[in-house]
Amino acid sequence: KNEVEQSPQNLTAQEGEFITINCSYSVGISALHWLQQHPGGGIVSLFMLSSGKKKHGRLIATINIQEKHSSLHITASHPRDSAVYICAVGTSGSRLTFGEGTQLTVNP
Amino acid sequence: GAVVSQHPSRVICKSGTSVKIECRSLDFQATTMFWYRQFPKQSLMLMATSNEGSKATYEQGVEKDKFLINHASLTLSTLTVTSAHPEFSSFYICCASFGDSYNEQFFGPGTRLTVL
């Protein structure tokens, strides 16, 4: 069992839909990161969370430390949101452990 | 927010040659640089961690003589692929961190290496 598991692995949505991507982890963490990777490969850091909730534009990230679970929400999804979304947890020291990613496709 | 750049963004080289990839933190001092490798359809794998002025710490299975990492200043780290091999073809990504908290980590845009 992976230390970080994401669901779903693949997600297809219509433009305008509300999207949720889930991340569960089994280790103690110092922080959780949500990353976005576009088809060209470049990675963008979306959020870094250690508790509660953060919002940036149409993106919302939440984390429940007790349940070892985080969600990334996208409101009013758009085709340009199509990318791979990666959950990564920071454990002891500096190490990040990555989930396998969720491929999101938003159709017009 | 903090910006990390990588150069080149894409490189094609012949087997046996040497390739250098640069990673720069543009607006902060990166005390720690992480180098990751990502094969197609796979997640990022940590190759090594380097602290400024110290030798890099390599992950198990990474050939340190094939992947030389230098972190000579607080804004620049380099990964040199020596004697490149087609199996080294991959996407290489650096990630910079500063201060005592490693929770703030900033990713570079990545370098696509193709070895012919």
Backbone of each chain as ProteinMPNN parsed JSONL, in Angstrom:
{"seq_chain_A": "KNEVEQSPQNLTAQEGEFITINCSYSVGISALHWLQQHPGGGIVSLFMLSSGKKKHGRLIATINIQEKHSSLHITASHPRDSAVYICAVGTSGSRLTFGEGTQLTVNP", "coords_chain_A": {"N_chain_A": [[0.858, -1.186, 0.0], [0.601, 2.181, -0.944], [2.125, 5.03, 0.608], [0.927, 7.409, 0.153], [-2.102, 7.997, -1.246], [-4.097, 8.7, -4.036], [-7.284, 9.674, -5.298], [-9.798, 10.24, -7.769], [-7.887, 8.213, -10.142], [-8.084, 8.984, -12.746], [-9.991, 11.578, -14.2], [-12.715, 12.901, -15.814], [-14.38, 15.764, -16.85], [-17.051, 18.077, -17.5], [-16.904, 21.382, -18.77], [-17.275, 23.871, -16.324], [-18.141, 22.274, -14.265], [-18.013, 21.224, -10.813], [-15.181, 20.075, -9.194], [-13.594, 17.452, -7.416], [-10.707, 16.209, -5.934], [-9.147, 13.642, -4.202], [-6.961, 12.878, -1.441], [-5.284, 10.591, 0.486], [-3.308, 9.685, 3.266], [-0.845, 7.744, 5.029], [1.067, 8.204, 6.878], [2.735, 10.11, 9.487], [2.722, 13.592, 9.075], [4.354, 16.682, 8.214], [3.546, 18.634, 6.532], [1.327, 19.145, 3.75], [1.289, 19.047, 0.25], [-0.191, 20.351, -2.681], [0.182, 19.884, -6.084], [0.457, 20.945, -9.493], [0.728, 19.6, -12.683], [1.386, 20.255, -15.943], [0.839, 19.153, -19.388], [3.312, 19.65, -20.702], [5.101, 19.17, -18.729], [6.087, 20.842, -16.686], [6.017, 21.768, -13.252], [3.784, 23.182, -10.956], [3.458, 24.652, -7.844], [0.598, 24.503, -5.962], [-0.716, 24.596, -3.436], [0.321, 24.626, -0.011], [-0.265, 22.931, 2.875], [-0.868, 22.69, 6.35], [-2.871, 22.555, 8.098], [-6.46, 22.933, 8.271], [-7.853, 25.008, 5.794], [-7.34, 26.307, 2.532], [-7.626, 28.869, 0.058], [-7.454, 29.78, -3.323], [-8.251, 31.744, -5.815], [-10.164, 29.884, -7.999], [-9.59, 27.553, -6.805], [-9.601, 25.334, -4.044], [-8.253, 24.028, -1.126], [-8.329, 21.535, 1.331], [-7.597, 20.106, 4.534], [-7.641, 17.365, 6.756], [-6.253, 16.585, 9.561], [-6.568, 14.66, 11.558], [-7.98, 12.646, 10.27], [-6.227, 12.081, 8.311], [-6.392, 13.054, 5.636], [-6.89, 14.841, 2.619], [-8.389, 17.216, 0.437], [-8.687, 18.494, -2.861], [-10.353, 21.024, -4.434], [-11.952, 22.199, -7.356], [-13.637, 24.872, -8.526], [-16.152, 25.774, -10.915], [-14.969, 24.577, -13.297], [-12.556, 24.608, -15.995], [-11.401, 24.112, -19.369], [-8.647, 24.743, -19.404], [-7.82, 23.928, -16.947], [-7.13, 21.349, -17.211], [-4.889, 18.877, -16.425], [-2.299, 17.112, -14.632], [-2.809, 16.426, -11.284], [-1.112, 16.459, -8.306], [-0.627, 15.062, -5.162], [1.422, 15.599, -2.398], [3.235, 14.641, 0.456], [4.943, 16.029, 3.201], [7.272, 14.55, 5.154], [9.376, 13.305, 7.696], [12.042, 15.518, 8.324], [13.101, 16.722, 5.265], [11.922, 15.277, 3.315], [9.72, 14.582, 0.625], [6.857, 12.723, -0.096], [5.221, 11.364, -2.785], [1.973, 11.197, -4.26], [0.416, 9.236, -6.852], [-0.783, 10.809, -8.655], [-3.506, 12.538, -10.263], [-5.125, 12.464, -13.229], [-6.667, 15.011, -14.8], [-9.179, 15.881, -17.024], [-10.823, 18.394, -18.624], [-13.536, 18.982, -20.492], [-14.712, 21.113, -23.141]], "CA_chain_A": [[0.0, 0.0, 0.0], [1.38, 3.409, -0.999], [1.949, 5.918, 1.75], [0.036, 8.483, -0.3], [-2.996, 7.493, -2.278], [-5.0, 9.688, -4.595], [-8.429, 9.187, -6.068], [-9.6, 9.125, -8.69], [-6.663, 8.269, -10.953], [-8.46, 9.751, -13.933], [-11.264, 12.274, -14.012], [-13.145, 13.704, -16.954], [-15.494, 16.618, -16.448], [-17.495, 19.094, -18.448], [-16.6, 22.749, -18.341], [-18.222, 24.43, -15.367], [-18.418, 21.343, -13.164], [-17.243, 21.275, -9.567], [-14.308, 18.897, -9.191], [-12.916, 17.119, -6.16], [-9.658, 15.192, -5.968], [-8.872, 13.251, -2.82], [-5.626, 12.377, -1.097], [-5.189, 9.987, 1.812], [-1.937, 9.309, 3.57], [-0.795, 6.825, 6.164], [2.204, 8.537, 7.728], [2.663, 11.418, 10.113], [3.268, 14.567, 8.146], [4.556, 18.055, 8.656], [2.782, 19.484, 5.622], [0.84, 18.48, 2.538], [1.375, 19.923, -0.916], [-0.886, 20.04, -3.93], [0.961, 20.339, -7.227], [-0.185, 20.804, -10.789], [1.703, 19.334, -13.733], [0.774, 20.351, -17.261], [1.385, 18.179, -20.34], [4.719, 19.926, -20.986], [5.883, 18.611, -17.642], [6.409, 21.775, -15.619], [5.225, 21.611, -12.031], [3.431, 24.4, -10.237], [2.965, 24.429, -6.493], [-0.693, 25.15, -5.776], [-0.956, 24.842, -2.016], [1.005, 23.9, 1.046], [-1.198, 22.957, 3.996], [-0.611, 21.879, 7.535], [-4.153, 22.442, 8.791], [-7.548, 23.778, 7.813], [-8.33, 25.213, 4.436], [-6.78, 27.456, 1.821], [-8.341, 29.16, -1.181], [-6.766, 30.659, -4.265], [-9.068, 31.793, -7.018], [-11.185, 28.822, -8.072], [-9.052, 26.359, -6.148], [-9.73, 25.254, -2.59], [-7.642, 22.828, -0.572], [-8.641, 21.299, 2.74], [-6.901, 18.979, 5.128], [-8.107, 16.884, 8.059], [-5.074, 15.905, 10.096], [-6.979, 13.473, 12.321], [-8.387, 11.595, 9.347], [-5.147, 11.917, 7.329], [-7.067, 13.184, 4.355], [-6.953, 16.175, 2.042], [-9.117, 17.327, -0.82], [-8.496, 19.668, -3.716], [-11.586, 21.317, -5.158], [-11.905, 23.213, -8.408], [-14.979, 25.356, -8.844], [-16.323, 26.294, -12.279], [-13.803, 24.06, -14.017], [-12.307, 25.136, -17.332], [-10.439, 23.238, -20.07], [-7.239, 25.015, -19.051], [-7.499, 23.22, -15.693], [-6.709, 19.985, -17.543], [-3.506, 18.676, -15.986], [-2.173, 16.096, -13.581], [-2.751, 17.023, -9.95], [-0.309, 15.571, -7.481], [-0.579, 15.297, -3.721], [2.715, 15.196, -1.829], [3.278, 14.923, 1.888], [6.252, 16.227, 3.786], [7.408, 13.732, 6.353], [10.482, 13.721, 8.539], [13.038, 16.306, 7.621], [12.719, 17.421, 4.058], [11.475, 14.356, 2.279], [8.352, 14.591, 0.135], [6.36, 11.479, -0.662], [4.253, 11.78, -3.784], [0.936, 10.322, -4.789], [0.632, 8.899, -8.262], [-1.367, 11.846, -9.492], [-4.842, 12.427, -10.853], [-5.214, 13.097, -14.555], [-7.951, 15.695, -14.976], [-9.5, 16.412, -18.349], [-12.059, 19.181, -18.628], [-13.981, 19.177, -21.871], [-15.524, 22.335, -23.346]], "C_chain_A": [[0.899, 1.244, 0.0], [1.099, 4.253, 0.229], [0.995, 7.054, 1.419], [-0.821, 7.939, -1.44], [-3.961, 8.579, -2.729], [-6.159, 8.992, -5.289], [-9.233, 10.375, -6.587], [-8.256, 9.243, -9.418], [-6.892, 9.112, -12.194], [-9.828, 10.365, -13.707], [-11.546, 13.115, -15.25], [-14.378, 14.49, -16.556], [-15.863, 17.551, -17.598], [-17.183, 20.479, -17.882], [-17.695, 23.268, -17.409], [-18.494, 23.535, -14.178], [-17.507, 21.608, -11.973], [-16.475, 19.964, -9.451], [-13.677, 18.705, -7.821], [-11.908, 16.008, -6.408], [-9.248, 14.917, -4.528], [-7.474, 12.682, -2.637], [-5.674, 11.835, 0.327], [-3.76, 9.548, 2.051], [-1.895, 8.523, 4.868], [0.331, 7.145, 7.132], [1.967, 9.863, 8.425], [3.334, 12.435, 9.217], [3.493, 15.904, 8.823], [3.777, 19.028, 7.772], [2.351, 18.658, 4.423], [0.834, 19.499, 1.407], [0.432, 19.421, -2.007], [-0.119, 20.694, -5.064], [0.156, 20.124, -8.493], [0.912, 20.609, -11.839], [0.994, 19.319, -15.079], [1.457, 19.396, -18.226], [2.845, 18.426, -20.693], [5.642, 19.449, -19.892], [6.121, 19.54, -16.477], [5.462, 21.647, -14.44], [5.012, 22.956, -11.365], [2.931, 24.01, -8.852], [1.667, 25.205, -6.309], [-0.907, 25.553, -4.317], [0.046, 24.068, -1.17], [0.159, 24.067, 2.295], [-0.633, 22.193, 5.17], [-1.869, 21.738, 8.384], [-5.189, 23.265, 8.042], [-7.767, 23.809, 6.318], [-7.616, 26.417, 3.843], [-7.525, 27.625, 0.508], [-7.496, 30.094, -2.032], [-7.541, 30.645, -5.571], [-10.142, 30.732, -6.98], [-10.741, 27.539, -7.381], [-9.195, 26.46, -4.639], [-9.077, 23.958, -2.151], [-7.978, 22.739, 0.902], [-7.824, 20.122, 3.238], [-7.5, 18.667, 6.485], [-6.981, 16.025, 8.619], [-5.459, 14.614, 10.818], [-7.318, 12.319, 11.396], [-7.329, 11.317, 8.296], [-5.716, 11.97, 5.908], [-7.073, 14.647, 3.919], [-7.752, 16.122, 0.749], [-8.719, 18.606, -1.549], [-9.776, 19.844, -4.518], [-11.308, 22.374, -6.214], [-13.336, 23.614, -8.714], [-15.0, 25.899, -10.269], [-15.153, 25.875, -13.17], [-13.781, 24.548, -15.471], [-11.329, 24.201, -18.037], [-8.981, 23.513, -19.729], [-6.838, 24.426, -17.703], [-7.016, 21.797, -15.967], [-5.214, 19.831, -17.276], [-3.487, 17.458, -15.075], [-2.02, 16.827, -12.252], [-2.123, 16.009, -8.996], [-0.369, 16.019, -6.025], [0.774, 14.811, -3.218], [2.73, 15.555, -0.36], [4.72, 15.07, 2.341], [6.318, 15.448, 5.087], [8.617, 14.222, 7.145], [11.52, 14.479, 7.723], [12.462, 16.928, 6.377], [12.018, 16.54, 3.037], [10.011, 14.57, 1.92], [8.026, 13.217, -0.42], [5.187, 11.829, -1.551], [3.186, 10.722, -4.019], [1.178, 10.12, -6.273], [-0.04, 9.881, -9.215], [-2.758, 11.51, -9.978], [-4.848, 13.183, -12.164], [-6.604, 13.689, -14.719], [-8.066, 16.198, -16.41], [-10.829, 17.136, -18.257], [-12.405, 19.486, -20.079], [-14.841, 20.427, -22.007], [-16.982, 21.977, -23.596]], "O_chain_A": [[1.821, 1.363, 0.808], [0.015, 4.211, 0.811], [0.332, 7.596, 2.304], [-0.309, 7.483, -2.462], [-4.559, 9.281, -1.914], [-6.03, 7.878, -5.797], [-9.334, 11.4, -5.914], [-7.576, 10.264, -9.314], [-6.014, 9.854, -12.634], [-10.709, 9.753, -13.103], [-10.724, 13.929, -15.672], [-15.316, 13.934, -15.985], [-15.088, 17.771, -18.528], [-17.201, 20.696, -16.67], [-18.886, 23.116, -17.682], [-19.031, 23.999, -13.172], [-16.401, 22.133, -12.104], [-17.045, 18.882, -9.591], [-13.282, 19.664, -7.158], [-12.229, 14.99, -7.021], [-9.032, 15.838, -3.741], [-6.891, 12.092, -3.547], [-6.059, 12.543, 1.257], [-3.082, 9.089, 1.131], [-2.796, 8.624, 5.7], [0.527, 6.423, 8.11], [1.11, 10.646, 8.016], [4.398, 12.169, 8.658], [2.903, 16.212, 9.859], [3.396, 20.112, 8.214], [2.931, 17.614, 4.123], [0.431, 20.649, 1.58], [0.286, 18.217, -2.218], [0.192, 21.885, -5.024], [-0.706, 19.248, -8.564], [1.892, 21.352, -11.877], [0.121, 18.489, -15.328], [2.534, 18.88, -17.927], [3.563, 17.464, -20.964], [6.849, 19.335, -20.106], [6.342, 19.066, -15.362], [4.26, 21.444, -14.609], [5.935, 23.76, -11.229], [2.076, 23.134, -8.717], [1.639, 26.424, -6.48], [-1.235, 26.7, -4.014], [0.543, 23.011, -1.56], [-0.109, 25.187, 2.731], [0.012, 21.159, 4.994], [-1.927, 20.899, 9.283], [-4.852, 24.171, 7.28], [-7.854, 22.771, 5.662], [-7.326, 27.398, 4.527], [-7.996, 26.653, -0.082], [-6.907, 31.057, -1.541], [-7.5, 29.677, -6.33], [-10.941, 30.679, -6.045], [-11.469, 26.547, -7.387], [-8.95, 27.505, -4.035], [-9.32, 22.905, -2.741], [-7.923, 23.73, 1.63], [-7.414, 19.257, 2.465], [-7.826, 19.564, 7.263], [-6.785, 14.883, 8.201], [-4.767, 13.602, 10.708], [-6.996, 11.165, 11.678], [-7.5, 10.419, 7.471], [-5.536, 11.054, 5.106], [-7.238, 15.558, 4.73], [-7.78, 15.102, 0.06], [-8.455, 19.643, -0.941], [-10.226, 18.922, -5.198], [-10.539, 23.311, -5.999], [-14.15, 22.782, -9.115], [-13.999, 26.415, -10.767], [-14.443, 26.715, -13.722], [-14.811, 24.849, -16.075], [-10.511, 23.56, -17.378], [-8.16, 22.597, -19.764], [-5.658, 24.421, -17.35], [-6.544, 21.115, -15.056], [-4.389, 20.558, -17.83], [-4.523, 16.857, -14.788], [-1.2, 17.736, -12.121], [-2.556, 14.86, -8.904], [-0.188, 17.194, -5.707], [1.218, 13.722, -3.581], [2.294, 16.638, 0.029], [5.601, 14.324, 1.913], [5.52, 15.662, 6.0], [8.847, 15.427, 7.247], [11.828, 14.123, 6.586], [11.43, 17.597, 6.438], [11.569, 17.027, 2.0], [9.164, 14.723, 2.8], [8.832, 12.62, -1.133], [4.259, 12.513, -1.12], [3.454, 9.521, -3.983], [2.043, 10.762, -6.868], [0.12, 9.789, -10.433], [-3.133, 10.343, -10.089], [-4.606, 14.389, -12.204], [-7.597, 12.964, -14.772], [-7.164, 16.853, -16.932], [-11.839, 16.556, -17.859], [-11.658, 20.16, -20.788], [-15.606, 20.763, -21.104], [-17.811, 22.866, -23.789]]}, "seq_chain_B": "GAVVSQHPSRVICKSGTSVKIECRSLDFQATTMFWYRQFPKQSLMLMATSNEGSKATYEQGVEKDKFLINHASLTLSTLTVTSAHPEFSSFYICCASFGDSYNEQFFGPGTRLTVL", "coords_chain_B": {"N_chain_B": [[5.296, 34.943, -5.331], [7.925, 32.547, -4.556], [10.426, 31.952, -7.04], [11.714, 29.507, -9.16], [14.082, 28.63, -11.525], [14.997, 26.614, -14.363], [17.547, 25.423, -16.506], [18.861, 23.823, -19.367], [15.502, 23.838, -20.797], [14.954, 21.751, -22.349], [16.83, 19.115, -23.672], [18.766, 17.348, -25.996], [20.978, 14.735, -26.416], [23.922, 12.853, -27.327], [24.647, 9.43, -26.658], [26.987, 8.796, -24.106], [27.972, 11.335, -23.866], [28.286, 14.408, -21.899], [26.033, 16.213, -19.863], [24.839, 19.246, -18.55], [22.621, 20.49, -16.159], [21.053, 23.351, -14.987], [19.842, 24.84, -12.007], [18.169, 27.48, -10.625], [17.418, 29.625, -7.907], [15.478, 32.408, -7.969], [14.629, 34.591, -6.448], [15.141, 34.149, -3.831], [17.115, 32.682, -1.2], [18.281, 29.552, -1.527], [18.7, 27.141, 0.651], [18.615, 24.449, 0.557], [18.527, 22.086, -2.029], [16.57, 19.951, -3.978], [16.721, 17.211, -6.146], [14.791, 15.717, -8.57], [13.563, 12.95, -10.493], [11.563, 11.988, -13.205], [9.957, 9.485, -14.811], [8.078, 8.608, -17.787], [4.608, 8.599, -17.201], [4.904, 8.072, -14.548], [5.419, 8.737, -11.03], [7.155, 11.449, -9.326], [10.541, 10.858, -8.472], [12.789, 11.037, -5.877], [16.111, 11.957, -6.333], [18.412, 13.05, -5.166], [19.584, 15.041, -2.42], [20.744, 18.256, -1.759], [22.691, 20.393, 0.211], [23.692, 23.76, 0.501], [27.074, 24.235, -0.062], [27.773, 21.746, 0.859], [28.35, 18.19, 0.391], [26.239, 16.323, -1.798], [23.469, 14.288, -0.807], [22.67, 11.151, -1.826], [19.949, 9.205, -3.044], [19.136, 5.764, -2.502], [20.211, 3.57, -5.019], [20.701, 5.466, -6.936], [23.189, 6.417, -9.105], [25.917, 7.935, -8.065], [28.209, 8.719, -9.362], [27.405, 9.027, -11.903], [25.555, 10.997, -11.875], [26.234, 13.988, -11.081], [26.044, 16.299, -8.54], [26.102, 19.664, -7.703], [26.17, 22.275, -5.4], [26.949, 25.075, -5.164], [26.375, 27.677, -4.474], [23.958, 29.811, -2.807], [21.959, 30.252, -4.59], [22.189, 28.664, -6.783], [22.2, 25.455, -8.156], [23.609, 22.597, -9.675], [23.074, 19.852, -11.868], [24.893, 17.375, -13.237], [24.916, 15.174, -15.797], [26.878, 12.596, -16.392], [28.557, 10.871, -18.998], [26.231, 10.088, -20.574], [23.39, 7.933, -20.964], [20.984, 6.114, -22.902], [18.971, 5.149, -21.142], [18.893, 7.073, -19.255], [17.246, 8.982, -20.144], [14.776, 11.198, -19.364], [12.597, 13.205, -17.281], [13.821, 15.844, -15.543], [13.68, 17.42, -12.468], [14.135, 20.19, -10.386], [13.96, 21.283, -7.001], [13.574, 23.798, -4.705], [14.405, 24.838, -1.404], [14.181, 26.799, 1.605], [15.569, 28.23, 4.592], [14.869, 26.977, 7.918], [12.671, 25.45, 7.841], [11.484, 22.854, 6.008], [9.122, 22.766, 4.806], [8.346, 24.668, 2.981], [8.653, 24.386, -0.244], [9.802, 24.831, -3.496], [9.193, 24.302, -6.836], [11.122, 23.814, -9.792], [10.683, 24.338, -13.371], [11.447, 22.091, -14.769], [13.486, 19.836, -16.773], [13.675, 18.327, -19.84], [15.312, 15.535, -20.748], [16.751, 13.84, -23.406], [18.423, 11.087, -24.463], [20.251, 9.917, -27.089]], "CA_chain_B": [[5.863, 33.752, -4.713], [9.3, 32.224, -4.91], [10.575, 31.471, -8.411], [12.863, 28.642, -9.428], [14.231, 28.411, -12.961], [15.88, 25.546, -14.8], [18.066, 25.6, -17.861], [17.858, 24.139, -20.387], [14.203, 23.221, -20.594], [14.934, 20.531, -23.14], [18.142, 18.833, -24.244], [18.975, 16.063, -26.674], [22.42, 14.51, -26.509], [24.327, 11.516, -27.743], [25.1, 8.535, -25.608], [28.386, 8.957, -23.752], [28.327, 12.742, -23.646], [27.967, 14.982, -20.595], [25.006, 17.261, -19.92], [24.677, 19.974, -17.293], [21.329, 21.15, -15.951], [21.17, 24.355, -13.933], [18.636, 25.197, -11.257], [18.417, 28.736, -9.911], [16.359, 30.298, -7.157], [15.615, 33.762, -8.502], [14.321, 35.681, -5.515], [15.367, 33.737, -2.449], [18.315, 31.879, -1.03], [17.885, 28.149, -1.361], [19.691, 26.419, 1.446], [18.536, 23.047, 0.17], [17.981, 21.785, -3.351], [16.217, 18.557, -4.214], [16.649, 16.838, -7.554], [13.865, 14.619, -8.821], [13.506, 12.387, -11.846], [10.233, 11.478, -13.469], [9.795, 8.735, -16.043], [6.708, 8.77, -18.299], [3.467, 7.991, -16.504], [5.285, 7.727, -13.184], [5.516, 9.854, -10.103], [8.504, 11.969, -9.128], [11.397, 10.074, -7.589], [13.894, 11.841, -5.372], [17.428, 11.427, -6.658], [19.426, 13.503, -4.211], [19.345, 16.281, -1.679], [22.015, 18.948, -1.549], [22.716, 21.62, 0.998], [24.716, 24.664, 0.006], [28.41, 24.066, 0.482], [28.017, 20.369, 1.318], [28.166, 17.142, -0.61], [24.855, 15.878, -1.926], [23.075, 12.976, -0.286], [21.985, 10.469, -2.902], [19.024, 8.138, -2.697], [19.591, 4.427, -2.86], [19.978, 3.205, -6.408], [21.138, 6.533, -7.838], [24.633, 6.311, -9.294], [26.42, 9.276, -7.794], [29.245, 9.097, -10.319], [26.751, 9.329, -13.17], [24.731, 12.196, -11.669], [27.008, 14.839, -10.177], [25.276, 17.449, -8.077], [26.889, 20.714, -7.075], [25.333, 23.352, -4.832], [28.054, 25.933, -4.752], [25.909, 28.946, -3.921], [22.595, 29.744, -2.293], [20.99, 30.465, -5.655], [22.477, 27.824, -7.948], [22.593, 24.056, -8.038], [23.713, 21.984, -10.994], [23.076, 18.398, -12.013], [25.632, 17.003, -14.433], [24.784, 13.776, -16.193], [28.135, 12.24, -17.031], [28.473, 9.677, -19.821], [24.789, 9.852, -20.68], [22.934, 6.658, -21.512], [19.559, 6.247, -23.247], [18.073, 4.896, -20.005], [18.817, 8.28, -18.44], [16.245, 9.872, -20.733], [13.75, 11.386, -18.348], [12.293, 14.591, -16.946], [14.543, 16.147, -14.308], [13.055, 18.571, -11.824], [14.744, 20.608, -9.134], [13.031, 21.871, -6.039], [14.39, 24.574, -3.771], [13.83, 25.086, -0.089], [15.0, 27.754, 2.333], [15.331, 28.34, 6.014], [14.895, 25.762, 8.719], [11.476, 24.658, 7.573], [11.484, 22.286, 4.673], [7.771, 22.701, 4.289], [8.247, 25.545, 1.817], [9.471, 23.839, -1.318], [9.408, 25.453, -4.741], [9.649, 23.465, -7.93], [11.493, 24.375, -11.081], [9.819, 23.886, -14.464], [11.87, 20.799, -15.278], [14.315, 19.696, -17.974], [13.435, 17.062, -20.544], [16.564, 15.008, -21.309], [16.664, 12.702, -24.32], [19.751, 10.583, -24.824], [20.098, 9.084, -28.296]], "C_chain_B": [[7.268, 33.486, -5.202], [9.371, 31.597, -6.298], [11.854, 30.668, -8.537], [12.92, 28.417, -10.935], [15.171, 27.255, -13.222], [16.313, 25.826, -16.227], [19.0, 24.445, -18.205], [16.515, 23.489, -20.056], [14.124, 21.879, -21.312], [16.329, 20.332, -23.718], [18.16, 17.439, -24.833], [20.478, 15.881, -26.815], [22.684, 13.077, -26.947], [24.793, 10.708, -26.54], [26.594, 8.738, -25.368], [28.811, 10.379, -23.508], [27.883, 13.186, -22.257], [26.977, 16.13, -20.761], [24.891, 17.92, -18.556], [23.321, 20.665, -17.258], [21.481, 22.102, -14.771], [19.816, 24.636, -13.289], [18.957, 26.429, -10.421], [17.193, 29.185, -9.127], [16.517, 31.79, -7.416], [15.409, 34.855, -7.463], [14.415, 35.246, -4.061], [16.621, 32.886, -2.396], [17.918, 30.45, -0.666], [18.968, 27.415, -0.586], [19.717, 24.943, 1.08], [17.923, 22.933, -1.219], [17.717, 20.286, -3.426], [16.188, 18.328, -5.728], [15.789, 15.596, -7.698], [13.979, 14.169, -10.273], [12.107, 11.807, -12.016], [10.219, 10.782, -14.826], [8.337, 8.843, -16.481], [5.686, 7.98, -17.495], [3.815, 7.584, -15.072], [5.368, 8.974, -12.316], [6.966, 10.326, -9.99], [9.268, 11.075, -8.157], [12.569, 10.943, -7.161], [15.212, 11.169, -5.722], [18.439, 11.772, -5.565], [18.985, 14.803, -3.57], [20.686, 16.959, -1.475], [21.803, 20.205, -0.727], [23.886, 22.462, 0.534], [26.034, 24.444, 0.725], [28.739, 22.664, 0.965], [27.863, 19.389, 0.165], [26.701, 16.709, -0.627], [24.67, 14.5, -1.292], [22.215, 12.294, -1.335], [21.053, 9.391, -2.351], [19.59, 6.797, -3.164], [19.253, 4.131, -4.316], [20.388, 4.277, -7.402], [22.658, 6.51, -7.907], [25.259, 7.702, -9.17], [27.53, 9.694, -8.756], [28.671, 9.406, -11.69], [25.94, 10.624, -13.089], [25.417, 13.058, -10.603], [26.205, 16.081, -9.822], [26.188, 18.393, -7.324], [25.957, 21.816, -6.607], [26.28, 24.383, -4.245], [27.607, 27.25, -4.151], [24.462, 28.798, -3.495], [21.54, 29.955, -3.373], [21.198, 29.538, -6.846], [22.861, 26.411, -7.534], [22.653, 23.484, -9.442], [23.702, 20.464, -10.876], [23.79, 18.098, -13.319], [25.479, 15.51, -14.659], [26.055, 13.427, -16.973], [27.926, 10.962, -17.836], [27.018, 9.22, -19.965], [24.483, 8.534, -21.387], [21.459, 6.793, -21.847], [18.609, 6.013, -22.074], [18.0, 6.081, -19.04], [17.804, 9.279, -18.993], [15.071, 9.983, -19.774], [13.49, 12.88, -18.196], [12.924, 14.87, -15.584], [14.019, 17.457, -13.733], [13.816, 18.913, -10.546], [13.692, 21.277, -8.261], [13.864, 22.551, -4.966], [13.647, 24.85, -2.481], [14.737, 26.052, 0.661], [14.664, 27.709, 3.815], [15.378, 26.992, 6.706], [13.695, 24.88, 8.452], [11.513, 24.147, 6.152], [10.076, 22.221, 4.094], [7.58, 23.592, 3.065], [9.209, 25.013, 0.767], [8.922, 24.351, -2.638], [10.042, 24.716, -5.912], [10.073, 24.29, -9.142], [10.61, 23.788, -12.169], [10.243, 22.567, -15.086], [12.704, 20.888, -16.549], [14.06, 18.325, -18.58], [14.745, 16.636, -21.201], [16.268, 13.8, -22.181], [18.067, 12.315, -24.741], [19.584, 9.612, -25.986], [21.096, 7.94, -28.325]], "O_chain_B": [[7.744, 34.119, -6.145], [8.501, 30.818, -6.687], [12.923, 31.082, -8.089], [11.918, 28.053, -11.549], [16.038, 26.949, -12.404], [15.568, 26.38, -17.036], [19.865, 24.112, -17.394], [16.421, 22.681, -19.132], [13.346, 20.997, -20.945], [16.941, 21.284, -24.202], [17.641, 16.486, -24.253], [21.173, 16.782, -27.285], [21.799, 12.221, -26.937], [25.269, 11.253, -25.544], [27.373, 8.84, -26.316], [29.903, 10.618, -22.992], [27.203, 12.455, -21.537], [27.084, 16.922, -21.697], [24.849, 17.241, -17.53], [22.928, 21.339, -18.21], [21.967, 21.724, -13.705], [18.785, 24.661, -13.96], [19.888, 26.426, -9.616], [16.069, 29.129, -9.626], [17.562, 32.371, -7.121], [15.97, 35.942, -7.596], [13.85, 35.882, -3.171], [17.122, 32.429, -3.423], [17.302, 30.197, 0.369], [20.031, 27.11, -1.126], [20.728, 24.267, 1.273], [16.935, 23.593, -1.539], [18.531, 19.469, -2.995], [15.686, 19.16, -6.483], [16.015, 14.574, -7.05], [14.428, 14.911, -11.147], [11.546, 11.214, -11.095], [10.442, 11.412, -15.86], [7.459, 9.131, -15.668], [5.908, 6.816, -17.161], [3.074, 6.819, -14.455], [5.385, 10.103, -12.807], [7.883, 9.679, -10.496], [8.722, 10.602, -7.16], [13.26, 11.519, -8.001], [15.417, 9.985, -5.454], [19.206, 10.925, -5.106], [18.151, 15.544, -4.089], [21.655, 16.319, -1.067], [20.864, 20.97, -0.946], [24.95, 21.934, 0.211], [26.103, 24.464, 1.954], [29.85, 22.41, 1.429], [27.321, 19.719, -0.89], [26.019, 16.73, 0.397], [25.585, 13.678, -1.251], [21.151, 12.799, -1.696], [21.334, 8.758, -1.333], [20.402, 6.721, -4.086], [18.148, 4.41, -4.781], [20.419, 4.015, -8.605], [23.333, 6.575, -6.879], [25.137, 8.532, -10.07], [27.767, 10.886, -8.947], [29.353, 9.976, -12.542], [25.674, 11.265, -14.106], [25.21, 12.882, -9.402], [25.748, 16.815, -10.698], [26.94, 17.993, -6.435], [25.061, 22.236, -7.338], [26.4, 24.544, -3.03], [28.357, 27.88, -3.405], [23.816, 27.791, -3.783], [20.346, 29.847, -3.095], [20.455, 29.62, -7.824], [23.725, 26.202, -6.683], [21.846, 23.841, -10.3], [24.236, 19.881, -9.932], [23.345, 18.519, -14.386], [25.863, 14.694, -13.821], [26.267, 13.916, -18.083], [27.197, 10.069, -17.404], [26.638, 8.129, -19.541], [25.213, 8.091, -22.274], [20.739, 7.513, -21.155], [17.542, 6.626, -22.021], [17.17, 6.106, -18.132], [17.54, 10.307, -18.371], [14.45, 8.982, -19.418], [14.084, 13.705, -18.89], [12.6, 14.214, -14.595], [13.931, 18.468, -14.43], [14.103, 18.039, -9.729], [12.672, 21.767, -8.746], [14.76, 21.937, -4.387], [12.435, 25.066, -2.466], [15.934, 26.118, 0.383], [13.614, 27.213, 4.223], [15.861, 26.003, 6.155], [13.697, 23.698, 8.795], [11.568, 24.928, 5.202], [9.872, 21.677, 3.009], [6.745, 23.301, 2.209], [10.425, 25.173, 0.88], [7.714, 24.31, -2.872], [11.258, 24.532, -5.97], [9.471, 25.313, -9.468], [9.866, 22.839, -11.918], [9.482, 21.977, -15.854], [12.642, 21.866, -17.294], [14.211, 17.298, -17.919], [15.23, 17.308, -22.111], [15.612, 12.854, -21.746], [18.805, 13.122, -25.307], [18.869, 8.614, -25.882], [21.102, 7.148, -29.268]]}, "name": "protein", "num_of_chains": 2, "seq": "KNEVEQSPQNLTAQEGEFITINCSYSVGISALHWLQQHPGGGIVSLFMLSSGKKKHGRLIATINIQEKHSSLHITASHPRDSAVYICAVGTSGSRLTFGEGTQLTVNPGAVVSQHPSRVICKSGTSVKIECRSLDFQATTMFWYRQFPKQSLMLMATSNEGSKATYEQGVEKDKFLINHASLTLSTLTVTSAHPEFSSFYICCASFGDSYNEQFFGPGTRLTVL"}
